[in-house]
Amino acid sequence: MRKVWFFFFLPIVTASLAMSQSPKPTVKLGLEVFLEELNTTYKAFAPPIKKSNSRRKKAANPSPALRFGLITNHTGIDSKGIPNYERLKAAGVNLTAIFAPEHGFSGNLEAGAKVKDSTLGTLSIYSLYGKTRKPTPIMMAEIDVLIFDIFDIGTRTYTYISTLALAIEAAAEAKKPLLVFDRPNPIAPIPAQGPQLEPELRSFVGRVTVPFVHARTVGEIAKVIQQTEFPKAKLTVVPMKGYDKTKFYDEMGLPFIPPSPNITTLETALIYPATVLIEGTNISEGRGTLWPFEQIGAPKLDAAVLKRKLLDSKISGVVIDTVSFTPRVIAGKAESPKYRDTMCTGVRFSITDRKAYKPFDLALKLLKALKSTYPAFSFPDSGKFFDRLAGTKKIREEVIQE
């Protein structure tokens, strides 16, 4: 058990070390731009200036300070690792509430786990992954301005952009401003690929009408949502400075903070769009192991045959190795993994050429290879969850025909 916990915390420790060892950041985050330009570009959101009364020699505010709500989690830090709520409060911003997405404010809850309301000092932290996934009218009544500041990983199924869409909707309904602090897309150099979301399959794991791998930042996603769904939303995207979308995240001098318990490294974030659809099948996506999403498998699967089939399909940019693994319960990461305590055999992917790598091409070829080489392969629940993940029924239908 001790060994499992060591590896669970290793990515967090590594990220902390990277923060002190990384080269100077080449990007100024939206959070940092907002604070730097709070009294100029964004003066409409600046706290009131305290003016001195010459007779009484006391400070007096000319108007009440705007009340801000902040949708964020542990990824909402500046380039030095300081949390956004600390930076905002230090600048005099009247932060009155925090809202937490899936995985919780601390990012330590596994996928699908309900997030409870909590507190941070005197601040209420409202869950947006519990009784509600959208800020309620009562919550919105407590604030004047809503801020969204969360790190996304560039794949439509990742639910932080679904929370963003619901936040824009709530702000539009309340007729209140929404600020989105832009952050890099860590896999942005990979071109947009995969199917567009079909409206009838919209769900929380596919909420925004963009390609499966969307190649956009959260700020760009916010503009898509506004333009296509809520044109009257009072949206302000605070852009980054120095952002180059031809660079991967580890080329920007910024620390990689695992955005959720099973996306522990940039490598995992890169592999994720190629293997996340496995969640909608009876194949293990590697949860309950040290390499979730980087390896897949199932009991009695012939790994060597699967590897040969994949190699024959001419997958580019990756190395494929045969593996065996036994999914275990890991607190906060995999409470009930597929094939718990049962040995699985399968393959593991390692990216060797990011420019040649095509994640959705790999995803489709992997599914077809599994269908043709593993007789027990199936889509549980008649493929309903798989279709929601894929955003279309066409992928499943194409695989079935293999």
Contacts in CASP RR format, 6 or more apart in sequence:
PFRMAT RR
TARGET T0000
AUTHOR 0000-0000-0000
METHOD contacts of the structure
MODEL  1
MRKVWFFFFLPIVTASLAMSQSPKPTVKLGLEVFLEELNTTYKAFAPPIK
KSNSRRKKAANPSPALRFGLITNHTGIDSKGIPNYERLKAAGVNLTAIFA
PEHGFSGNLEAGAKVKDSTLGTLSIYSLYGKTRKPTPIMMAEIDVLIFDI
FDIGTRTYTYISTLALAIEAAAEAKKPLLVFDRPNPIAPIPAQGPQLEPE
LRSFVGRVTVPFVHARTVGEIAKVIQQTEFPKAKLTVVPMKGYDKTKFYD
EMGLPFIPPSPNITTLETALIYPATVLIEGTNISEGRGTLWPFEQIGAPK
LDAAVLKRKLLDSKISGVVIDTVSFTPRVIAGKAESPKYRDTMCTGVRFS
ITDRKAYKPFDLALKLLKALKSTYPAFSFPDSGKFFDRLAGTKKIREEVI
QE
4 328 0 8 1.000
4 330 0 8 1.000
5 331 0 8 1.000
7 290 0 8 1.000
8 261 0 8 1.000
8 330 0 8 1.000
8 331 0 8 1.000
8 332 0 8 1.000
8 333 0 8 1.000
11 258 0 8 1.000
11 264 0 8 1.000
11 265 0 8 1.000
12 258 0 8 1.000
15 255 0 8 1.000
15 256 0 8 1.000
15 257 0 8 1.000
15 258 0 8 1.000
16 255 0 8 1.000
18 255 0 8 1.000
18 256 0 8 1.000
19 80 0 8 1.000
19 81 0 8 1.000
19 255 0 8 1.000
22 253 0 8 1.000
22 254 0 8 1.000
22 255 0 8 1.000
23 253 0 8 1.000
24 253 0 8 1.000
25 79 0 8 1.000
25 252 0 8 1.000
25 253 0 8 1.000
25 254 0 8 1.000
26 242 0 8 1.000
26 244 0 8 1.000
26 247 0 8 1.000
26 251 0 8 1.000
26 252 0 8 1.000
26 253 0 8 1.000
27 79 0 8 1.000
27 184 0 8 1.000
27 240 0 8 1.000
27 241 0 8 1.000
27 242 0 8 1.000
27 243 0 8 1.000
27 244 0 8 1.000
27 252 0 8 1.000
27 253 0 8 1.000
27 254 0 8 1.000
28 36 0 8 1.000
28 79 0 8 1.000
28 240 0 8 1.000
28 241 0 8 1.000
28 242 0 8 1.000
29 78 0 8 1.000
29 79 0 8 1.000
29 181 0 8 1.000
29 182 0 8 1.000
29 183 0 8 1.000
29 240 0 8 1.000
30 149 0 8 1.000
30 181 0 8 1.000
30 182 0 8 1.000
30 183 0 8 1.000
30 238 0 8 1.000
30 239 0 8 1.000
30 240 0 8 1.000
30 241 0 8 1.000
31 76 0 8 1.000
31 78 0 8 1.000
31 84 0 8 1.000
31 87 0 8 1.000
31 149 0 8 1.000
31 181 0 8 1.000
31 238 0 8 1.000
32 78 0 8 1.000
32 79 0 8 1.000
33 181 0 8 1.000
33 238 0 8 1.000
33 239 0 8 1.000
33 240 0 8 1.000
33 241 0 8 1.000
34 42 0 8 1.000
34 179 0 8 1.000
34 181 0 8 1.000
34 238 0 8 1.000
35 87 0 8 1.000
35 88 0 8 1.000
35 91 0 8 1.000
38 45 0 8 1.000
38 46 0 8 1.000
38 91 0 8 1.000
38 93 0 8 1.000
39 46 0 8 1.000
42 236 0 8 1.000
42 238 0 8 1.000
45 66 0 8 1.000
45 68 0 8 1.000
45 93 0 8 1.000
45 145 0 8 1.000
45 177 0 8 1.000
45 179 0 8 1.000
47 65 0 8 1.000
47 66 0 8 1.000
47 91 0 8 1.000
47 92 0 8 1.000
47 93 0 8 1.000
47 94 0 8 1.000
48 61 0 8 1.000
48 62 0 8 1.000
48 63 0 8 1.000
48 64 0 8 1.000
48 65 0 8 1.000
49 62 0 8 1.000
50 59 0 8 1.000
50 60 0 8 1.000
50 61 0 8 1.000
51 59 0 8 1.000
51 60 0 8 1.000
51 62 0 8 1.000
52 58 0 8 1.000
52 59 0 8 1.000
53 59 0 8 1.000
53 60 0 8 1.000
65 92 0 8 1.000
65 94 0 8 1.000
66 94 0 8 1.000
66 144 0 8 1.000
66 145 0 8 1.000
67 94 0 8 1.000
67 96 0 8 1.000
67 97 0 8 1.000
67 142 0 8 1.000
67 143 0 8 1.000
67 144 0 8 1.000
67 145 0 8 1.000
68 88 0 8 1.000
68 93 0 8 1.000
68 94 0 8 1.000
68 95 0 8 1.000
68 96 0 8 1.000
68 143 0 8 1.000
68 144 0 8 1.000
68 145 0 8 1.000
68 146 0 8 1.000
68 147 0 8 1.000
69 95 0 8 1.000
69 96 0 8 1.000
69 97 0 8 1.000
69 98 0 8 1.000
69 99 0 8 1.000
69 142 0 8 1.000
69 143 0 8 1.000
69 145 0 8 1.000
69 146 0 8 1.000
69 147 0 8 1.000
70 84 0 8 1.000
70 85 0 8 1.000
70 88 0 8 1.000
70 95 0 8 1.000
70 97 0 8 1.000
70 98 0 8 1.000
70 99 0 8 1.000
70 146 0 8 1.000
70 147 0 8 1.000
70 149 0 8 1.000
71 98 0 8 1.000
71 99 0 8 1.000
71 100 0 8 1.000
71 101 0 8 1.000
71 128 0 8 1.000
71 135 0 8 1.000
71 146 0 8 1.000
71 147 0 8 1.000
71 148 0 8 1.000
71 149 0 8 1.000
71 150 0 8 1.000
71 163 0 8 1.000
71 164 0 8 1.000
71 167 0 8 1.000
72 84 0 8 1.000
72 85 0 8 1.000
72 98 0 8 1.000
72 99 0 8 1.000
72 100 0 8 1.000
72 105 0 8 1.000
72 147 0 8 1.000
72 148 0 8 1.000
72 149 0 8 1.000
72 150 0 8 1.000
73 100 0 8 1.000
73 101 0 8 1.000
73 103 0 8 1.000
73 104 0 8 1.000
73 105 0 8 1.000
73 106 0 8 1.000
73 107 0 8 1.000
73 150 0 8 1.000
73 259 0 8 1.000
74 83 0 8 1.000
74 105 0 8 1.000
74 106 0 8 1.000
74 107 0 8 1.000
74 257 0 8 1.000
75 150 0 8 1.000
75 151 0 8 1.000
75 257 0 8 1.000
75 259 0 8 1.000
76 83 0 8 1.000
76 84 0 8 1.000
76 149 0 8 1.000
76 150 0 8 1.000
76 151 0 8 1.000
77 83 0 8 1.000
77 84 0 8 1.000
77 257 0 8 1.000
78 84 0 8 1.000
78 87 0 8 1.000
79 253 0 8 1.000
79 254 0 8 1.000
81 255 0 8 1.000
84 149 0 8 1.000
84 181 0 8 1.000
85 95 0 8 1.000
85 98 0 8 1.000
85 120 0 8 1.000
85 123 0 8 1.000
88 95 0 8 1.000
88 147 0 8 1.000
89 95 0 8 1.000
95 123 0 8 1.000
96 123 0 8 1.000
96 142 0 8 1.000
96 143 0 8 1.000
97 123 0 8 1.000
97 124 0 8 1.000
97 125 0 8 1.000
97 126 0 8 1.000
97 139 0 8 1.000
97 142 0 8 1.000
97 143 0 8 1.000
98 105 0 8 1.000
98 120 0 8 1.000
98 123 0 8 1.000
98 124 0 8 1.000
98 125 0 8 1.000
98 126 0 8 1.000
99 125 0 8 1.000
99 126 0 8 1.000
99 127 0 8 1.000
99 128 0 8 1.000
99 135 0 8 1.000
99 139 0 8 1.000
99 167 0 8 1.000
100 115 0 8 1.000
100 118 0 8 1.000
100 125 0 8 1.000
100 126 0 8 1.000
100 127 0 8 1.000
100 128 0 8 1.000
100 129 0 8 1.000
101 115 0 8 1.000
101 128 0 8 1.000
101 129 0 8 1.000
101 150 0 8 1.000
101 159 0 8 1.000
101 160 0 8 1.000
101 163 0 8 1.000
102 109 0 8 1.000
102 111 0 8 1.000
102 112 0 8 1.000
102 115 0 8 1.000
102 128 0 8 1.000
102 129 0 8 1.000
102 159 0 8 1.000
102 160 0 8 1.000
102 163 0 8 1.000
102 260 0 8 1.000
103 109 0 8 1.000
103 110 0 8 1.000
103 111 0 8 1.000
103 113 0 8 1.000
103 115 0 8 1.000
103 129 0 8 1.000
103 259 0 8 1.000
103 260 0 8 1.000
103 261 0 8 1.000
104 115 0 8 1.000
104 127 0 8 1.000
104 129 0 8 1.000
105 115 0 8 1.000
105 118 0 8 1.000
105 120 0 8 1.000
105 125 0 8 1.000
107 259 0 8 1.000
107 260 0 8 1.000
107 261 0 8 1.000
108 261 0 8 1.000
108 332 0 8 1.000
109 115 0 8 1.000
109 261 0 8 1.000
109 332 0 8 1.000
110 261 0 8 1.000
110 262 0 8 1.000
110 332 0 8 1.000
110 333 0 8 1.000
110 334 0 8 1.000
110 335 0 8 1.000
111 260 0 8 1.000
111 261 0 8 1.000
111 262 0 8 1.000
112 129 0 8 1.000
113 332 0 8 1.000
113 335 0 8 1.000
114 127 0 8 1.000
114 129 0 8 1.000
114 130 0 8 1.000
115 127 0 8 1.000
115 128 0 8 1.000
115 129 0 8 1.000
115 130 0 8 1.000
116 127 0 8 1.000
116 130 0 8 1.000
117 124 0 8 1.000
117 125 0 8 1.000
117 126 0 8 1.000
117 127 0 8 1.000
118 125 0 8 1.000
118 127 0 8 1.000
119 125 0 8 1.000
126 135 0 8 1.000
126 139 0 8 1.000
128 134 0 8 1.000
128 135 0 8 1.000
128 163 0 8 1.000
128 166 0 8 1.000
129 159 0 8 1.000
129 163 0 8 1.000
133 162 0 8 1.000
133 163 0 8 1.000
133 166 0 8 1.000
133 204 0 8 1.000
134 166 0 8 1.000
134 167 0 8 1.000
134 169 0 8 1.000
134 170 0 8 1.000
135 146 0 8 1.000
135 166 0 8 1.000
135 167 0 8 1.000
135 170 0 8 1.000
135 171 0 8 1.000
136 170 0 8 1.000
137 173 0 8 1.000
137 174 0 8 1.000
139 170 0 8 1.000
140 146 0 8 1.000
140 170 0 8 1.000
140 171 0 8 1.000
140 173 0 8 1.000
140 174 0 8 1.000
140 176 0 8 1.000
141 174 0 8 1.000
143 176 0 8 1.000
144 176 0 8 1.000
144 177 0 8 1.000
145 176 0 8 1.000
145 177 0 8 1.000
145 178 0 8 1.000
145 179 0 8 1.000
146 167 0 8 1.000
146 170 0 8 1.000
146 171 0 8 1.000
146 176 0 8 1.000
146 177 0 8 1.000
146 178 0 8 1.000
146 179 0 8 1.000
147 178 0 8 1.000
147 179 0 8 1.000
147 180 0 8 1.000
147 181 0 8 1.000
148 163 0 8 1.000
148 164 0 8 1.000
148 167 0 8 1.000
148 178 0 8 1.000
148 179 0 8 1.000
148 180 0 8 1.000
148 181 0 8 1.000
148 218 0 8 1.000
148 222 0 8 1.000
149 180 0 8 1.000
149 181 0 8 1.000
149 183 0 8 1.000
150 160 0 8 1.000
150 163 0 8 1.000
150 164 0 8 1.000
150 183 0 8 1.000
150 218 0 8 1.000
150 259 0 8 1.000
151 160 0 8 1.000
151 183 0 8 1.000
151 186 0 8 1.000
151 218 0 8 1.000
151 257 0 8 1.000
151 259 0 8 1.000
152 158 0 8 1.000
152 160 0 8 1.000
152 161 0 8 1.000
152 183 0 8 1.000
152 185 0 8 1.000
152 217 0 8 1.000
152 218 0 8 1.000
152 221 0 8 1.000
152 259 0 8 1.000
153 185 0 8 1.000
153 186 0 8 1.000
153 187 0 8 1.000
153 259 0 8 1.000
153 263 0 8 1.000
153 269 0 8 1.000
153 272 0 8 1.000
154 185 0 8 1.000
154 186 0 8 1.000
154 187 0 8 1.000
154 188 0 8 1.000
154 213 0 8 1.000
154 214 0 8 1.000
154 215 0 8 1.000
154 216 0 8 1.000
154 269 0 8 1.000
154 273 0 8 1.000
155 187 0 8 1.000
155 212 0 8 1.000
155 213 0 8 1.000
155 214 0 8 1.000
155 272 0 8 1.000
155 273 0 8 1.000
155 276 0 8 1.000
156 197 0 8 1.000
156 206 0 8 1.000
156 208 0 8 1.000
156 210 0 8 1.000
156 211 0 8 1.000
156 212 0 8 1.000
156 213 0 8 1.000
156 214 0 8 1.000
156 391 0 8 1.000
157 205 0 8 1.000
157 206 0 8 1.000
157 212 0 8 1.000
157 276 0 8 1.000
157 389 0 8 1.000
158 259 0 8 1.000
158 272 0 8 1.000
159 204 0 8 1.000
159 205 0 8 1.000
159 207 0 8 1.000
160 218 0 8 1.000
160 259 0 8 1.000
161 207 0 8 1.000
161 208 0 8 1.000
161 218 0 8 1.000
161 221 0 8 1.000
162 204 0 8 1.000
162 205 0 8 1.000
162 206 0 8 1.000
162 207 0 8 1.000
162 208 0 8 1.000
164 180 0 8 1.000
164 208 0 8 1.000
164 218 0 8 1.000
164 221 0 8 1.000
164 222 0 8 1.000
164 225 0 8 1.000
165 207 0 8 1.000
165 208 0 8 1.000
165 225 0 8 1.000
165 229 0 8 1.000
166 207 0 8 1.000
167 178 0 8 1.000
168 178 0 8 1.000
168 222 0 8 1.000
168 225 0 8 1.000
168 226 0 8 1.000
168 229 0 8 1.000
168 230 0 8 1.000
168 233 0 8 1.000
168 235 0 8 1.000
169 229 0 8 1.000
169 230 0 8 1.000
169 233 0 8 1.000
171 177 0 8 1.000
171 178 0 8 1.000
171 233 0 8 1.000
171 234 0 8 1.000
171 235 0 8 1.000
172 230 0 8 1.000
172 232 0 8 1.000
172 233 0 8 1.000
172 234 0 8 1.000
175 234 0 8 1.000
176 234 0 8 1.000
177 234 0 8 1.000
177 235 0 8 1.000
177 236 0 8 1.000
178 222 0 8 1.000
178 233 0 8 1.000
178 234 0 8 1.000
178 235 0 8 1.000
178 236 0 8 1.000
179 236 0 8 1.000
179 237 0 8 1.000
179 238 0 8 1.000
180 218 0 8 1.000
180 219 0 8 1.000
180 222 0 8 1.000
180 235 0 8 1.000
180 236 0 8 1.000
180 237 0 8 1.000
180 238 0 8 1.000
181 238 0 8 1.000
182 217 0 8 1.000
182 218 0 8 1.000
182 219 0 8 1.000
182 220 0 8 1.000
182 237 0 8 1.000
182 238 0 8 1.000
182 239 0 8 1.000
182 240 0 8 1.000
182 243 0 8 1.000
183 217 0 8 1.000
183 218 0 8 1.000
183 240 0 8 1.000
184 217 0 8 1.000
184 240 0 8 1.000
184 243 0 8 1.000
184 245 0 8 1.000
184 249 0 8 1.000
184 252 0 8 1.000
184 254 0 8 1.000
185 214 0 8 1.000
185 215 0 8 1.000
185 216 0 8 1.000
185 217 0 8 1.000
185 218 0 8 1.000
185 245 0 8 1.000
186 248 0 8 1.000
186 249 0 8 1.000
186 256 0 8 1.000
186 266 0 8 1.000
186 269 0 8 1.000
187 213 0 8 1.000
187 248 0 8 1.000
187 249 0 8 1.000
187 269 0 8 1.000
187 270 0 8 1.000
187 273 0 8 1.000
188 215 0 8 1.000
188 216 0 8 1.000
188 217 0 8 1.000
188 245 0 8 1.000
188 246 0 8 1.000
188 247 0 8 1.000
188 248 0 8 1.000
189 245 0 8 1.000
189 246 0 8 1.000
189 247 0 8 1.000
189 248 0 8 1.000
189 354 0 8 1.000
189 355 0 8 1.000
190 213 0 8 1.000
190 215 0 8 1.000
190 270 0 8 1.000
190 354 0 8 1.000
190 357 0 8 1.000
190 358 0 8 1.000
190 359 0 8 1.000
191 213 0 8 1.000
191 215 0 8 1.000
192 210 0 8 1.000
192 211 0 8 1.000
192 213 0 8 1.000
192 214 0 8 1.000
192 215 0 8 1.000
192 216 0 8 1.000
193 211 0 8 1.000
193 212 0 8 1.000
193 213 0 8 1.000
193 358 0 8 1.000
193 359 0 8 1.000
193 360 0 8 1.000
193 361 0 8 1.000
194 211 0 8 1.000
194 212 0 8 1.000
194 213 0 8 1.000
194 360 0 8 1.000
195 211 0 8 1.000
195 212 0 8 1.000
195 390 0 8 1.000
195 391 0 8 1.000
195 392 0 8 1.000
195 394 0 8 1.000
195 395 0 8 1.000
196 209 0 8 1.000
196 210 0 8 1.000
196 211 0 8 1.000
196 392 0 8 1.000
197 206 0 8 1.000
197 207 0 8 1.000
197 208 0 8 1.000
197 209 0 8 1.000
197 210 0 8 1.000
197 391 0 8 1.000
197 392 0 8 1.000
198 391 0 8 1.000
198 392 0 8 1.000
198 393 0 8 1.000
199 209 0 8 1.000
201 387 0 8 1.000
201 388 0 8 1.000
201 390 0 8 1.000
201 391 0 8 1.000
201 392 0 8 1.000
201 393 0 8 1.000
203 388 0 8 1.000
205 388 0 8 1.000
205 389 0 8 1.000
206 388 0 8 1.000
206 389 0 8 1.000
206 391 0 8 1.000
208 214 0 8 1.000
208 221 0 8 1.000
208 224 0 8 1.000
208 225 0 8 1.000
209 224 0 8 1.000
209 228 0 8 1.000
210 216 0 8 1.000
210 221 0 8 1.000
210 224 0 8 1.000
212 273 0 8 1.000
212 360 0 8 1.000
212 390 0 8 1.000
212 391 0 8 1.000
213 273 0 8 1.000
213 359 0 8 1.000
213 360 0 8 1.000
214 221 0 8 1.000
215 245 0 8 1.000
216 224 0 8 1.000
217 240 0 8 1.000
217 243 0 8 1.000
217 245 0 8 1.000
219 237 0 8 1.000
219 239 0 8 1.000
220 237 0 8 1.000
222 235 0 8 1.000
222 237 0 8 1.000
223 235 0 8 1.000
223 237 0 8 1.000
226 233 0 8 1.000
226 235 0 8 1.000
244 252 0 8 1.000
248 266 0 8 1.000
248 354 0 8 1.000
249 256 0 8 1.000
249 266 0 8 1.000
249 269 0 8 1.000
250 256 0 8 1.000
250 266 0 8 1.000
256 265 0 8 1.000
256 266 0 8 1.000
258 264 0 8 1.000
258 265 0 8 1.000
259 269 0 8 1.000
261 332 0 8 1.000
261 333 0 8 1.000
262 268 0 8 1.000
262 287 0 8 1.000
262 292 0 8 1.000
262 293 0 8 1.000
262 333 0 8 1.000
262 334 0 8 1.000
263 269 0 8 1.000
263 272 0 8 1.000
263 293 0 8 1.000
264 292 0 8 1.000
267 294 0 8 1.000
267 350 0 8 1.000
267 351 0 8 1.000
268 291 0 8 1.000
268 292 0 8 1.000
268 293 0 8 1.000
268 294 0 8 1.000
270 351 0 8 1.000
270 354 0 8 1.000
270 357 0 8 1.000
270 359 0 8 1.000
271 293 0 8 1.000
271 294 0 8 1.000
271 349 0 8 1.000
271 351 0 8 1.000
271 359 0 8 1.000
272 293 0 8 1.000
272 359 0 8 1.000
273 359 0 8 1.000
273 360 0 8 1.000
273 363 0 8 1.000
274 349 0 8 1.000
274 359 0 8 1.000
274 360 0 8 1.000
274 362 0 8 1.000
274 363 0 8 1.000
274 366 0 8 1.000
275 285 0 8 1.000
275 293 0 8 1.000
275 294 0 8 1.000
275 296 0 8 1.000
275 349 0 8 1.000
275 363 0 8 1.000
275 366 0 8 1.000
276 285 0 8 1.000
276 293 0 8 1.000
276 363 0 8 1.000
276 389 0 8 1.000
277 363 0 8 1.000
277 367 0 8 1.000
277 386 0 8 1.000
277 389 0 8 1.000
277 390 0 8 1.000
277 395 0 8 1.000
278 284 0 8 1.000
278 285 0 8 1.000
278 296 0 8 1.000
278 366 0 8 1.000
278 367 0 8 1.000
279 285 0 8 1.000
279 385 0 8 1.000
279 389 0 8 1.000
280 379 0 8 1.000
280 380 0 8 1.000
280 383 0 8 1.000
280 385 0 8 1.000
280 386 0 8 1.000
280 389 0 8 1.000
281 367 0 8 1.000
281 370 0 8 1.000
281 377 0 8 1.000
281 378 0 8 1.000
281 379 0 8 1.000
281 380 0 8 1.000
281 386 0 8 1.000
282 298 0 8 1.000
282 338 0 8 1.000
282 376 0 8 1.000
282 377 0 8 1.000
282 378 0 8 1.000
282 379 0 8 1.000
282 380 0 8 1.000
283 296 0 8 1.000
283 297 0 8 1.000
283 298 0 8 1.000
283 301 0 8 1.000
283 338 0 8 1.000
283 370 0 8 1.000
283 374 0 8 1.000
283 377 0 8 1.000
284 296 0 8 1.000
284 297 0 8 1.000
284 298 0 8 1.000
284 325 0 8 1.000
284 327 0 8 1.000
284 337 0 8 1.000
284 338 0 8 1.000
284 339 0 8 1.000
284 344 0 8 1.000
285 292 0 8 1.000
285 293 0 8 1.000
285 296 0 8 1.000
285 338 0 8 1.000
286 292 0 8 1.000
286 293 0 8 1.000
286 294 0 8 1.000
286 295 0 8 1.000
286 296 0 8 1.000
286 297 0 8 1.000
286 325 0 8 1.000
286 327 0 8 1.000
286 337 0 8 1.000
286 338 0 8 1.000
287 327 0 8 1.000
287 333 0 8 1.000
287 334 0 8 1.000
287 337 0 8 1.000
287 338 0 8 1.000
288 327 0 8 1.000
288 328 0 8 1.000
288 329 0 8 1.000
288 330 0 8 1.000
288 333 0 8 1.000
288 334 0 8 1.000
288 337 0 8 1.000
289 295 0 8 1.000
289 325 0 8 1.000
289 326 0 8 1.000
289 327 0 8 1.000
289 328 0 8 1.000
289 337 0 8 1.000
291 325 0 8 1.000
291 348 0 8 1.000
292 333 0 8 1.000
292 334 0 8 1.000
294 348 0 8 1.000
294 349 0 8 1.000
294 350 0 8 1.000
295 323 0 8 1.000
295 325 0 8 1.000
295 346 0 8 1.000
295 347 0 8 1.000
295 348 0 8 1.000
295 349 0 8 1.000
296 346 0 8 1.000
296 347 0 8 1.000
296 366 0 8 1.000
297 303 0 8 1.000
297 323 0 8 1.000
297 325 0 8 1.000
297 344 0 8 1.000
297 345 0 8 1.000
297 346 0 8 1.000
297 347 0 8 1.000
298 339 0 8 1.000
298 344 0 8 1.000
298 345 0 8 1.000
298 346 0 8 1.000
298 374 0 8 1.000
298 376 0 8 1.000
299 339 0 8 1.000
299 342 0 8 1.000
299 343 0 8 1.000
299 344 0 8 1.000
299 345 0 8 1.000
300 345 0 8 1.000
300 376 0 8 1.000
301 344 0 8 1.000
301 345 0 8 1.000
301 346 0 8 1.000
301 373 0 8 1.000
301 374 0 8 1.000
302 345 0 8 1.000
302 373 0 8 1.000
302 374 0 8 1.000
303 322 0 8 1.000
303 323 0 8 1.000
303 324 0 8 1.000
303 345 0 8 1.000
303 346 0 8 1.000
303 347 0 8 1.000
304 322 0 8 1.000
305 373 0 8 1.000
306 322 0 8 1.000
306 346 0 8 1.000
306 347 0 8 1.000
306 369 0 8 1.000
306 370 0 8 1.000
306 373 0 8 1.000
306 374 0 8 1.000
307 320 0 8 1.000
307 321 0 8 1.000
307 322 0 8 1.000
307 347 0 8 1.000
309 369 0 8 1.000
309 372 0 8 1.000
309 373 0 8 1.000
310 320 0 8 1.000
310 347 0 8 1.000
310 365 0 8 1.000
310 366 0 8 1.000
310 369 0 8 1.000
311 320 0 8 1.000
313 365 0 8 1.000
313 368 0 8 1.000
313 369 0 8 1.000
315 361 0 8 1.000
315 362 0 8 1.000
315 365 0 8 1.000
316 353 0 8 1.000
316 356 0 8 1.000
316 357 0 8 1.000
316 358 0 8 1.000
316 361 0 8 1.000
317 351 0 8 1.000
317 352 0 8 1.000
317 353 0 8 1.000
317 354 0 8 1.000
317 356 0 8 1.000
317 357 0 8 1.000
318 349 0 8 1.000
318 350 0 8 1.000
318 351 0 8 1.000
318 352 0 8 1.000
318 357 0 8 1.000
318 362 0 8 1.000
319 349 0 8 1.000
319 350 0 8 1.000
319 352 0 8 1.000
320 347 0 8 1.000
320 348 0 8 1.000
320 349 0 8 1.000
321 347 0 8 1.000
321 348 0 8 1.000
321 350 0 8 1.000
322 345 0 8 1.000
322 346 0 8 1.000
322 347 0 8 1.000
322 348 0 8 1.000
323 345 0 8 1.000
323 346 0 8 1.000
323 347 0 8 1.000
323 348 0 8 1.000
324 343 0 8 1.000
324 344 0 8 1.000
324 345 0 8 1.000
324 346 0 8 1.000
325 343 0 8 1.000
325 344 0 8 1.000
326 341 0 8 1.000
326 342 0 8 1.000
326 343 0 8 1.000
326 344 0 8 1.000
327 334 0 8 1.000
327 337 0 8 1.000
327 338 0 8 1.000
327 339 0 8 1.000
327 340 0 8 1.000
327 341 0 8 1.000
327 342 0 8 1.000
327 344 0 8 1.000
328 334 0 8 1.000
328 337 0 8 1.000
328 340 0 8 1.000
328 341 0 8 1.000
329 335 0 8 1.000
329 336 0 8 1.000
329 337 0 8 1.000
329 340 0 8 1.000
330 337 0 8 1.000
349 362 0 8 1.000
351 357 0 8 1.000
364 395 0 8 1.000
364 398 0 8 1.000
364 399 0 8 1.000
367 395 0 8 1.000
367 399 0 8 1.000
368 398 0 8 1.000
368 399 0 8 1.000
368 402 0 8 1.000
370 377 0 8 1.000
371 377 0 8 1.000
371 399 0 8 1.000
371 400 0 8 1.000
371 402 0 8 1.000
372 402 0 8 1.000
379 386 0 8 1.000
379 396 0 8 1.000
383 396 0 8 1.000
386 395 0 8 1.000
386 396 0 8 1.000
387 393 0 8 1.000
387 395 0 8 1.000
387 396 0 8 1.000
390 396 0 8 1.000
END
